[in-house]
């Protein structure tokens, strides 16, 4: 196959991307390692067929069936259209060299070559994983054209930069039903992520059935847990999509939910209740008693059988040590074992747990706190604290994953996650051998503020940008290109059943208490939830796991596309573009913002959920008016008076603080307009 | 309970609807038999609780769990919010007098009383079916208010007008997967429909697994069928929602798919293939051979066990008799049995089949063609031909259902279905006894032009109007009120997972071949698919079951809300409303229509699916311009010249014919504007 490809290259049928301007540029995400555009396109009509050569196993057959269903869905074709055939004249011929492994492994070859001409397409890959990745690329290439649905003539050689590209979902703080997880696995497969890290236990809930210790789920979950049957079902679903499933059972901290049924595991006296609030809590397992390890041996043994993946995550983060400090028996144990501090005690615990995990055939994985020289080098460190601890682990001989910078619950914009590279900062100066130990990274969806209704909107589409960071070559980092492609990927993800876009209007309708949400949406479109840990810090009432997630902050999108577009328009104006340039569009938006408050006023009285938005609405209205005034000064070629400017900037400062846990994202751009209207900046040419 | 209610009435806490203007009017559909508004409202917050008294069976418990889940979904609350309790202080106390029947029966009591004050709510019903209906009413009452989510103080006494309120779905012509059926069952339950009529076999596919005759599904379905396990699953799902499942196996005609595996059943020589086209075909079962009845005895016996419902539908429609005419053996049989025509032969067949159906404990149901004096009076006739045959059947002593007028595949507007009453026309003059025999009706979704993607949009929301016709008192017939409530019901149905609204934009995006569909949507919003059987007659290429359903005609909504609103505006203008009145809105719409063509032009060249829309786009543009010119004449108080008028009316005539199997629904209103501009009609006051 590789030979064929080279021949094609020599024939010059394919030209580098930049030279093929006439072609629809491929809106691919993640961007493949190598793309060469060809001339022409391959039509996709009801007679489209797929042939499998090489060693097609049942996994591959299911993959192709799913591929055809996706292609039918994209094109509106029916089950009687398009088929799998034995003929070598098929429209798409797939060659897969090896049957896939029974249990998907870290580092399995995911590469593929995809070659499309106007007469047919060929997808070749060493493994069925590569075929899966290549078929996702094919689906992303399919478009409506003037002649029919088609994929462009193209030659792609592709493989991932990192072997571990994950998404972690916390199902403890809020339970996330199986069907929601499944649609997210579909999303992961679409952007070539390959590890689902399932954070199954925490203070707020123990979410999996244990047959050995049934009080874990019976008393620790409010009845909200997955049966083992469901877990097996999810693992098979993931396997079909080339995704490994790594379970996490957080210990010795983050474990209150265990103690509701088994208080004897804890370091302090019971009784315990499922935690309803957020934060770091005192309860921790007692590392000094043998029955803890006996329990864990049995429990880990049970879970090791249920989860086929080689890796087993034991958490290990954020032990505050208060229960240990307060327990004389534990203090005595530490003294008698020469332990200087709680870190030593946790290291002892980790070593014991590592031995258990290893005994059951698994490799241990934990958050960066578990890093301690006593652990065997097989252990993998997942860094939530930064590239430094990742580099430190690599230097010490440990493999590592980056999650710092990929916490999607912090509500960063996509560009900010996109800029984070596992090999940057401290990791950049590692030796080649040490770099090899950096396996990749994981997006993390912590679940304090997500429900089945809005979790998709917190994960997608931003996680697709992280997926590109982990799959594509390091030099793929053009932010504009990323955003442009992200928009299309986002639509495609919706087509797979994700609800990150479609959940928005119904949530706004509920808040407005009426069907017509046009006024509310003008406001909602330009706000974003507060960032980092500000939601915690600014909560009007202390939130719990029973607090409804139905406020404007829960409906607002993590990243305002309107604000981003407005910033682009203002920059264009500031760049001195010719009249009328972006000005009419800027005016239109500013006018809409100025006027929304009046429209929203009647709604505010009808809905309790809208009341908290009143100050935001007022501020947006003021900002719109200020921006329009600034534009008027600019238009008249008149310099805005200092007093006016000062007044407006005071407004701006006020508008920068959160209200209702939301931020008005158009503030900086309007500030720019005000500054320009009062400054010496050359006005846009008339 | 009834006593309590009367007391409340005496206390004057409740006032008739019209007097309670200050209250949010209850947007209920179907409208209950009796509604009295009270003062105040009952808040629904996370502490909301439900208690069950009387005889709560497992069915009722599941009903309440589902109710709470729906209420959580409506309010954005979480699984930890709201609960079932034993306390009589619960927010909502449900009293159910009798455990429900194991198998739901025709005519079971579905009545309920719902009484809500600002301190609590009480729902009483003789059966769990009544509780289900009452809880749906409660869900429709819940709204966002200034203080929180709430239901208004109200007293409702409700019961259905007809005991049989059905929806038929044809899954043969296009296979409809189980999950799509399930979401439609959720929709049915929401509007209190109680029979799912499952049209399981036809010429184009035999859609159910038979263990007795496995070639039926193996050779007659293209692999697209329901397993018996899935069927049981669906029946249980329906039972939980108070919906009976009546299977239909169409015979002796509409049965080609049976003959693919069992040609010996047919009246003509094989071999047979699954039919791919639409229409009435020749193949029919051979009523003269005993093996036909032996086969049917075994088959019906198998299906009678699988489907617990008392009724069994044998189709019986549209036998063209050609195979019978051409078969000398059959002709000989008819002669020797003294049969004058094919109707007699079919009557003989029906009698034999009726005996089999009856032997297996079921009551036979069939389309109006089966009506024949020889059949026992237990048989039920479903009329697709009109109230006349329904009345005729009732006079002869047969029970009947109306489906004529409720065929949603004919793409009628909701008001047209809404106007059809099972008791109108010929049925109106029946005696009270005869009227008793009219059991109700069924909306019918024939599946020539629906796929899983657009079937919801063909069923909903229009079927909710039919549901109201069958549930509510006969005098509930205000069309404006119906449309207003229909809009809200439509949103609620979407919340249950139906996709009649949400499928629209993705289909338009596919047609446009781009994300921005604003230009296309201006056009799409004012067109409707052709009506009645015009789609058949105007097909550019003969359609088959493999023809993709991805054209504009497949995406267009059955009823243009924009056109309806525009007609209202024009009527308001013609009614002489004061300036500015509706004129600015009319101008805005006309301008948008005039201008869409220019915007759409670039798209037309990019997408093969858009090409056929070009003439429509051009016409809409002309109509917009004509309407604007007419308004100008009206504004100037000038009479439009006759020549101009003639020219415009020629345009109008041209625009009345279908293009791309679509109709421009704003034509009559624009015609009205043109007529007014050239007429003597008094101009709206300035």
Interface residues (C-beta under 8 A of the other chain):
Chain A: X46 X73 X74 X75 X76 X77 X78 X79 X80 X81 X143 X144 X145 X146 X147 X148 X174 X175 X222 X224 X451 X453 X487 X488 X491 X494 X495 X502 X506 X507 X509 X510 X511 X512 X513 X514 X515 X545 X546 X547 X548 X549 X550 X554 X605 X606 X607 X608 X609
Chain B: X46 X73 X74 X75 X76 X77 X78 X79 X80 X81 X143 X144 X145 X146 X147 X148 X174 X175 X222 X224 X451 X453 X487 X488 X491 X494 X495 X502 X506 X507 X509 X510 X511 X512 X513 X514 X515 X545 X546 X547 X548 X549 X550 X554 X605 X606 X607 X608 X609
